[in-house]
Every structure is written in C-alpha cells, then in structure tokens.
Amino acid sequence: MRSRILLSMIALLLVTQSCCCCAMLGGPQPPYSITPSDEAFERLIERLDQATSGPEGTFTITVTDEEITSLVAHRFAALEQEGQPSPIRDPQVYFRNGRIEAYATLEFSEALALPCMLAMTITIEDGAPVVTVEEVVVGPLSVPAALVQQLTETIGQQIAAALSGERPGFVIVSVQIGDGQMTITGQTAPQ
C-alpha cells in the first residue's frame, strides 16, 4: 500500500515536471545554431532587389541558411513591433536533405514551450512555387496528416502572396535546395 502511494506520487511529480519544464519531453533540435544578423538580412534584400529589378532576362540568386534565418527573424521582429506577437521564438532555417527545415520554439504559455520542426519542399509549376509540407514535429509528437495538409495549403498561399506582392514582374523558373543554400532561378518580365 505504501509503495503504491509512493509510486503514484513519483509519477505525479514526473508528469508535473514534464509539463512545466519540457526538457524532459524532448523534441526536434536544429543540427547547429544560426545567429541571425542585420548584415545577412540586408545583404539578402539588396541581392533580391538587384536581381528582380534589373533588365528583362533570367536571374539566379543563392540564399544561405544564415540569410534566410535572418530574414525570418526580421519578419517576426517586425510583427512584434506592430503589436502582433507570435508564439514562435528563435526561428532557424536550414537547407538540407533536399528540403527546407525550419526549427523554432513554440510557446503555448510561460510554463509550456516546445521545440518544433517543419520540413517542406518547393517545386515550381507554371512559374508559381508549390510548397509541400513533409513533416511537422512539435515536442516529441508528429503532427497528424490532416493538419500537415492544412499547413501545406496555408504556407503555399502565404509564399505565393509574398512573392507576388513584394516582387511583381517575375516568375520563378526553378528552385534547387542543396546543403546550406537554396538557388532560385527566375525570369523578369518587361516593365
């Protein structure tokens, strides 16, 4: 009887600790740390502007892990400044294994934060990017297929809207993802 009570108390303590301190739960971890920088962000924006605002023709731009991570961190910081806080903290984006892998911490509350990872591929159909979310992991759990499909649609729409709104006048011809970089080839239209 006494051992049952002791065992129950230990189990309750472990469950409580894992809910309050998610280190025990585990989850996806980035392969290495990327520190976002203003210099990498500005370098990327400058290269994008040069590539897409030049004369009519084909352009190619290569984006590194550091540049895309800096861009994503900058976007989240801009949302925070606009009063639209996000539950996503410390985003890091990697180009590897032929796909884009985004790692972050997802804060549900002050007491509950879980590491998460979203892996996707991008293909081009008729000059438009088509995003396929391959894997989503939050903490130690994989996300159900129905939610992955919904994320695929949402992310695809956001990427298409961002590209058409911010960089009109060009179509993307190809996207190739290598280790540590993504190369985008596009075609500018006459202005």
C-alpha positions in Angstrom: 0.0 0.0 0.0 2.8 2.4 1.0 4.7 1.6 -2.2 1.7 2.3 -4.3 1.3 5.8 -2.8 5.0 6.5 -3.2 4.9 5.3 -6.8 1.8 7.4 -7.5 3.5 10.5 -6.0 6.6 10.0 -8.1 4.5 9.5 -11.3 2.6 12.7 -10.4 5.8 14.6 -9.8 7.3 13.4 -13.1 4.1 14.4 -15.1 4.0 17.8 -13.4 7.7 18.4 -14.0 7.4 17.4 -17.7 4.5 19.8 -18.2 6.3 22.7 -16.5 9.8 22.0 -17.9 9.6 20.5 -21.3 13.2 19.5 -21.4 12.1 16.0 -20.4 9.7 15.8 -23.3 12.4 16.2 -25.9 11.7 17.2 -29.4 13.5 18.2 -32.6 16.7 20.1 -32.3 18.5 22.1 -35.1 21.7 20.5 -36.4 23.7 23.6 -35.4 23.0 27.1 -34.2 22.5 30.0 -36.6 22.7 33.5 -35.2 20.5 35.9 -37.3 22.3 39.2 -38.2 21.2 42.5 -39.7 24.1 42.3 -42.1 22.9 39.0 -43.6 19.3 40.3 -43.8 20.4 43.5 -45.6 22.8 41.5 -47.9 19.9 39.3 -49.0 17.4 42.1 -49.5 20.0 44.0 -51.6 20.7 41.0 -53.8 17.0 40.3 -54.2 16.4 43.9 -55.3 19.2 43.8 -57.7 18.2 40.5 -59.2 14.5 41.3 -59.7 14.7 45.0 -60.6 17.3 44.6 -63.4 16.5 44.5 -67.1 14.4 41.8 -68.6 16.0 38.4 -68.6 17.0 35.5 -66.4 18.4 35.9 -62.9 19.8 33.5 -60.4 20.2 34.1 -56.7 21.6 31.8 -54.0 20.3 32.2 -50.4 22.3 30.8 -47.4 21.0 29.3 -44.1 22.2 32.5 -42.3 20.4 34.8 -44.7 17.1 33.1 -44.7 17.2 32.7 -40.9 18.0 36.4 -40.6 15.0 37.2 -42.9 12.6 35.1 -40.9 13.8 36.6 -37.6 13.5 40.1 -39.1 9.9 39.3 -40.1 8.9 38.0 -36.7 10.6 41.1 -35.0 8.5 43.4 -37.4 5.3 41.6 -36.3 6.2 42.1 -32.7 6.8 45.8 -33.3 3.4 46.1 -35.0 1.7 44.6 -31.9 1.2 41.2 -33.4 3.2 38.9 -31.1 3.9 35.4 -32.3 4.2 32.2 -30.2 7.3 31.3 -32.3 10.7 32.0 -30.8 14.2 31.6 -32.0 13.4 30.5 -35.6 16.3 28.9 -37.5 16.0 27.8 -41.2 18.3 25.2 -42.8 18.6 24.0 -46.4 19.5 20.3 -46.2 18.4 16.9 -47.4 16.8 18.5 -50.5 14.3 20.4 -48.4 13.8 23.4 -46.1 13.8 22.6 -42.4 12.6 25.3 -40.0 13.2 24.9 -36.3 11.8 27.1 -33.5 10.4 27.0 -30.0 6.6 27.2 -29.8 5.4 28.9 -26.6 2.0 27.9 -25.5 2.4 29.7 -22.2 5.2 30.9 -19.9 5.3 27.4 -18.4 4.9 25.4 -21.7 7.3 25.8 -24.6 8.1 23.0 -27.0 10.8 22.7 -29.7 9.2 22.2 -33.1 10.3 21.5 -36.7 8.6 21.9 -40.0 10.2 20.4 -43.2 9.0 21.3 -46.6 9.9 21.0 -50.3 9.3 23.6 -53.0 8.7 22.8 -56.7 7.7 25.2 -59.5 4.6 24.8 -61.6 3.8 27.5 -64.2 6.1 30.0 -62.6 4.5 29.6 -59.1 6.0 27.9 -56.1 4.2 24.8 -54.9 5.0 24.0 -51.2 4.7 20.5 -49.8 5.0 20.2 -46.1 6.6 16.8 -45.5 6.9 16.7 -41.7 5.8 18.6 -38.7 7.0 17.7 -35.2 6.0 19.5 -32.0 7.9 18.3 -28.9 8.1 14.6 -29.1 4.9 14.3 -31.2 4.4 14.1 -35.0 1.5 16.2 -36.2 -1.4 14.4 -37.8 -1.6 14.2 -41.6 -4.8 16.3 -41.8 -3.0 19.2 -40.1 0.0 18.8 -42.2 -2.2 19.1 -45.3 -3.8 22.3 -43.9 -0.3 23.7 -43.2 0.8 22.9 -46.7 -2.1 24.9 -48.2 -1.6 27.9 -45.8 2.1 28.1 -46.2 1.8 27.8 -50.0 -0.7 30.6 -50.1 1.5 32.8 -47.9 4.6 32.2 -50.0 2.7 32.9 -53.3 1.2 36.1 -51.9 4.5 37.3 -50.5 6.3 36.7 -53.9 3.6 38.3 -56.0 3.1 41.3 -53.6 6.7 42.1 -52.9 8.4 41.2 -56.2 5.9 41.7 -59.1 7.1 41.3 -62.6 8.9 38.0 -62.5 8.3 34.3 -62.5 10.3 31.6 -60.8 11.7 29.0 -63.1 13.4 26.7 -60.7 14.3 26.2 -57.0 17.2 23.9 -56.1 18.0 23.1 -52.5 21.5 22.0 -51.5 23.3 21.7 -48.2 23.4 25.1 -46.6 21.9 27.0 -49.6 18.9 27.4 -51.9 19.3 28.6 -55.5 16.4 30.3 -57.2 16.3 31.0 -60.9 13.7 33.4 -62.3 12.7 35.3 -65.3 11.9 39.1 -65.2 9.1 40.4 -67.3 9.2 43.6 -69.4 8.2 46.6 -67.4 
